[in-house]
């Protein structure tokens, strides 16, 4: 079984984990100027790729 010869320092562990951070959520603007996540149904209007998928929410 492989065992590390030396303890990993906090600095080196932090450098290894520097790529683990989550990126910001991307948003795209639809034809009406509203923002929504790409490749997701717009829950306010119920539209996905120009087609009505769900009934729009009533306010």
C-alpha positions as CSV (number, residue, x, y, z in Angstrom):
1,X,0.0,0.0,0.0
2,X,1.4,3.4,-0.9
3,X,2.0,5.8,2.0
4,X,3.1,9.4,1.7
5,X,6.7,9.9,3.0
6,X,6.0,13.5,4.2
7,X,3.0,15.4,5.4
8,X,1.4,17.6,2.7
9,X,1.8,21.2,3.8
10,X,-1.3,23.5,4.0
11,X,0.2,25.7,1.2
12,X,0.6,22.7,-1.2
13,X,-2.9,21.4,-0.3
14,X,-4.3,24.8,-1.0
15,X,-2.5,25.0,-4.4
16,X,-3.9,21.7,-5.3
17,X,-7.4,22.7,-4.4
18,X,-7.2,26.1,-6.2
19,X,-9.1,24.6,-9.2
20,X,-11.9,23.2,-7.1
21,X,-13.8,26.5,-6.8
22,X,-17.2,26.7,-8.4
23,X,-17.6,29.2,-11.2
24,X,-20.3,31.9,-11.5
25,X,-23.7,30.9,-13.0
26,X,-24.0,31.8,-16.6
27,X,-27.1,33.7,-17.8
28,X,-28.4,34.5,-21.3
29,X,-30.8,37.1,-22.4
30,X,-34.0,36.0,-24.2
31,X,-35.8,37.9,-27.0
32,X,-37.8,39.8,-24.4
33,X,-34.6,40.9,-22.6
34,X,-35.1,38.7,-19.5
35,X,-32.3,36.6,-18.1
36,X,-32.4,32.9,-17.7
37,X,-29.9,30.0,-17.4
38,X,-28.8,28.5,-20.7
39,X,-30.3,25.0,-21.5
40,X,-32.9,25.5,-18.8
41,X,-36.7,26.1,-19.0
42,X,-37.6,29.7,-18.1
43,X,-39.9,29.0,-15.2
44,X,-41.6,32.5,-15.4
45,X,-42.8,32.1,-19.0
46,X,-42.5,28.3,-19.4
47,X,-40.6,28.6,-22.7
48,X,-37.7,26.5,-23.8
49,X,-35.9,27.2,-27.1
50,X,-38.8,29.2,-28.4
51,X,-41.5,26.6,-27.6
52,X,-44.1,26.7,-24.8
53,X,-43.3,23.7,-22.6
54,X,-45.0,24.6,-19.3
55,X,-48.0,26.8,-18.4
56,X,-46.8,30.3,-17.4
57,X,-46.9,31.1,-13.7
58,X,-49.9,33.3,-12.6
59,X,-48.9,36.3,-10.4
